[in-house]
Amino acid sequence: MPGFIGQVRALPANAFVRSSPDPTYADGDDSTWTTVDWPSLTRSETVLGRRVNVVDTGPPTTSDRSGPPLLFVHGLGGLWQNWLLNIPAFMRTHRVIAPDLPGFGRSEMPSGRISIQGFARVIDALCDQLEIDSPVIVGNSMGGFVGAEVALAFPTRVARLVLISAAGISVETLWREPIMALGRLLAVGTTRAGVRQLPVVSRPRLRRAALQIVVRYPERLSLPLATELVGGPGTRGFVGGLDAVLGYSFRDRLPEIEIPTLIVWGRNDILIPVDDGYEFQRLIGPNARLEIFDDTGHLAMLERPSRFNALLDEFIHS
């Protein structure tokens, strides 16, 4: 599942207590992305000796309010499609890049062991290869972990940083072996094509059961969008990515991030508690701004796309 980090912890008291969502929940318009010619924007780049699948929208088509390049980084078990409701909102005014991380989607596995540092090196090298200077990096879950690592390891690379329910804080306190065992079980037999053929996506109640851990109201997602979100644990890099998230800490280095940072969190996030958002803000310091989305889970950019896109636009141009 997108952004899954397999955390074994006591769930928040309100984790599964749900009311009817307000009208701004799942207010994305599928026509904004189903009408895009994605194959024409997608290609394979050789980065550090391995093929990386990347969506690249190219130069903006209008100079009005044009801004820096945007680089979206998905989470563990995710794909570039995690940004389907966000890329179209910015592609007219920004060059937008959305790769599949090595081992995920259509990207090859890395040559060595999967690591957060390795993902960061791939993002840095991809920017060099695509001649992208000072992008705004937007990362969800593990992608936020990677984005923050890029900002730390390559401080002149990133102009601004956006962390959406980012991993990297409370993972330090988790029990590694039980989580890895759970991750391996989830990965077995969960190929993307196979899951799509099951009634999980097409039936609202089953959709809720499959996606509840990452989305507050899965049944409110459209069928086309939900179809793009299932099957992530079956990707080749899932178990290695889970191991990378659990085996690396950068808490002590977060105060070194000096660029403007926007932190976005769903108050009802089951995977990564909202307390982590406050901790990211505290550790990064005065350059960090925290926005909490009420009645929202782990994928704020898909659950409340209109609010998120407006917030990102304001942050970029402020």
N, C-alpha and C positions, 0 to 999 in steps of 0.2 A: 504494500500500500504506500502511497506517496508520503514521504517524510517519516516512515516507520523507523523508530529506533529501538523498539522492543523493550521498553522500560517496564520493569517489574516493581511496582510501588503501590501503596494505598492510593486508590483513585480519589479525586476530589469528591466532596459530598454531593455536589451538583452535577456529577459527570453524566448521569443518565436521566436526571430530572429535567424534562423538557416541557416547555409550553409551546404555544403556536408562535412561529417566528414572525417578526414584523415584516412589512412589505419590502424592506431594503435587503432582506436576506435572499441570496441566490437571484439577484436582479440582473444578472448578465444576459446579454442578447446573443444567442448562438449564431445569428446571422453575421455577427462581426467576425467570426472565425471560420464558419463553414463555407463562406464565400471566398476565402483567401486561397490562392493557388500555392499551397504549402510545398508541393514537390519542386516548384521553380525556385523556392527560397532555401531549399535544403540541399546540402552537399556534404561530401566526406573530405576532411582535411587530415593530412598526416602530421601529427603532433608528437614530438619526442619519439618518433619511430612507430607510432601506432595510429590507426584510423580513428578519427573522432567525427561523429555525426553532428552537424551543426546547422541550425537555422540562422540565416543571415539576411535581414531585410534590405541591406544595402543603404545607400545614402537616403536621407529623408526626401520626400517628394515635395515638400513645401518649406520655405525659409521662415515662415511665420512661427515665432516661438521655438525655432529649432534649438536643440540642446545637445548635450554630450551623448556619446553612445551609451546604451543600456545593455548590461550583460546579466542575464537571468540564469541562476544556478539552482537546479532542482534538488530535492532531498533524497534520502535513502529509499530505494524502491520507486523513485519517481522517474520522469522522463521530461524531455523538453515540453511535452504537451501539458505539463502542469501550469503553463503560462498562457494557455489558449485564450483566456479572457483578458489578458493584459498586453500581449504583444500587439494586437491590432489597435489598441488605444494609443500607442506611441509610435508606430512605424511610419506615420506621415511626417513626424517632426523629429524623429531620432533614428539613428541606425540602431537596430536591435539585434542582439546576438543571444541565442539560446542553445547551448550544446547539450548533448547527452554525455554525462561524465563517463570516463573509461569504465567499461564493465556494465554499463546500463544502456538501455535502448539499443540503438544500432552501432554504438561505439565498441571498438575492440577492448578486450581486457588489457590492462597495463602489463608491461614486460615483467615487472616485479610485484611485490606485495602491495595491495591497495593500502593507501594511507591518506590522511588529511593533507599532509605536506605534499604528497605526490599529486593529489588533485589540484592543489594550489599552483604547483609548478606547471601543470598542464594548462590551467587558465592563463597564467602569465605567458607561456609560450604561444598559446592560441592568439592572445592579443598581439604579440609581436608578429605572428604570421599574417594576421588579418590587418595589420597596421592600424590598430586601435590604440589611441592614446587616452589615458585618464578616463576610463569608463565609470559610470555609476554601476556598482555591482549589487544586485538584488538576489539574496539567497534565502531559501526556505529550509528549515530544519537542518539536515546535514549540509545543505547548500549554504546556509548561513554560517555554519562552522567553517566551511571552505572559504567563503567570502571574507570572513574576519581573518583567516590565516593568510590570504593573499594580501590584505591590508597590512598585516604584521611583517610578513616575509619580504614583500615588495612594496614598501611604503610610498614610493613615487608612482606606482601603477594606478592606484584607485583614487578617483576624485571624491566620491561619496559612497557611503555604504548603507545598505538597507538589510536589516535582519528580521525575518519573519519566523517567529517561533524557532529561533536558532538553537541547535544542539551545542553542547560544549561546556555546560555548567554542571547540572545535576547528574550527568553521567558518571561523574567521579565517585558517587556514592552507591552506584548500582552493583548488583551481584553479577559478575561477568559470565560465569559458566552457565547458570540457568538461562540467562538471556541468549547466549550463543546457541544453546540447545533449542530454544524456542525459535530462534531465527532459522536454524537449519530445517526444522520441521515445516515452517512456513514456505521455505524455498522449494521443498520437494514437490515436484509435479505441478507447480503453479506457473506454468508458462503463460505468457500474455495471450496467445491465440486460443489456448484452451479455456481460460477463464471467460473470455468474451463469448464463448458459445454456451455458457451456462445461463440459467434464468436469473442469476444473481442481479444482474444489471437491470433487466427489463421489469422485474417485479419489485415494487417499492419497498415491501417489508424485507425481502432478501437483500435489497440494495442497502437498506439501513443496517442490517446485521453485518454486511461485508465492509461498509465504509464508516460505521459509527465511530471507530477509534480515531479517525482523522477529520471527519466532517460532522458538524453539529446536527444537521438535518439532511441526511443523505437522500431521503425521498424527494426533497425539493430540487435536487439537481436534475437537469434534463437528461434524457436517455443518451444522447450523443456525448455529452460531457462526461457522464458517469462511466461510459464505455471506455473513455480514454484514461480513466483513473485506476482501473483494476489490473491485477496481474503483476504489479511491480516486484513483489517478493520472488518471482520466478526468474528475474534477470540474473545473469551470471555473476555480477559483482555484488549481489545483495549481501551474502554472508561475509565476504571480505570487507564490504563497506561498514557493516555492523561492527565487525571486529575493530576497524579503524576508528569508528566513533567512540567505542568503549575504551580504547587503548591509548588515547591521547588527551592531554590537558593543556590549555593555554591560559587558564585563569590569571596567572601571575603576570602575563604579558599584555592583557587587554588594556591596561592603562596607557600602553604605548600607542594606541590608536588615536590619532590626532585629527583625523578628517571628520567632517560632519557625518553623524550616524543616526539613522532613523530606525527605531526598534518597534516592531508591530507584533502584537500578541492577541490571540483569542482568549478571552477570560475563561472559557470552558474547554480549553485545550486539555485533552486527556493524556497525550503523549509527553508533552513537556510543560510543566506547571508554569503558570503566569508569574510565579515568584522568580523564575529564571530571567524573565524580562526585566524586572526591577534590578536584579543582580548585574545583568549586562549593563544597564544604565549606570549603576553605581560604579562599576569597575572602569568603564570607558570614560566616565566623568562628564565635564561640562559640555562637551561636544555631542553628547548623546541625548536624543529625544525619544520618549516612550509614548506610544499610542496603544491603548487597550480597546479592543473591539468586544463589546458585550455580546452575549449569546452567540458566540463564535468559537469554532474549534481550531484545528491545527493548520488549516489552509485558508487563512484570512483572504488571500488574494483571489481565491475562487469562490469563497462563501459570500463575500461582500465586495465584488469586483468594482462597482461604481465608487464606493467610498475609498477603497484602496487605491484605485487609479487616480482619483482626484488628490489623495494625500501624497502619492508619489510625485505627481506633477507639481504640486505646490512645493514639495521638498527639493526637487531638482532645480526649480527656478527661484527659490527663495534666496 
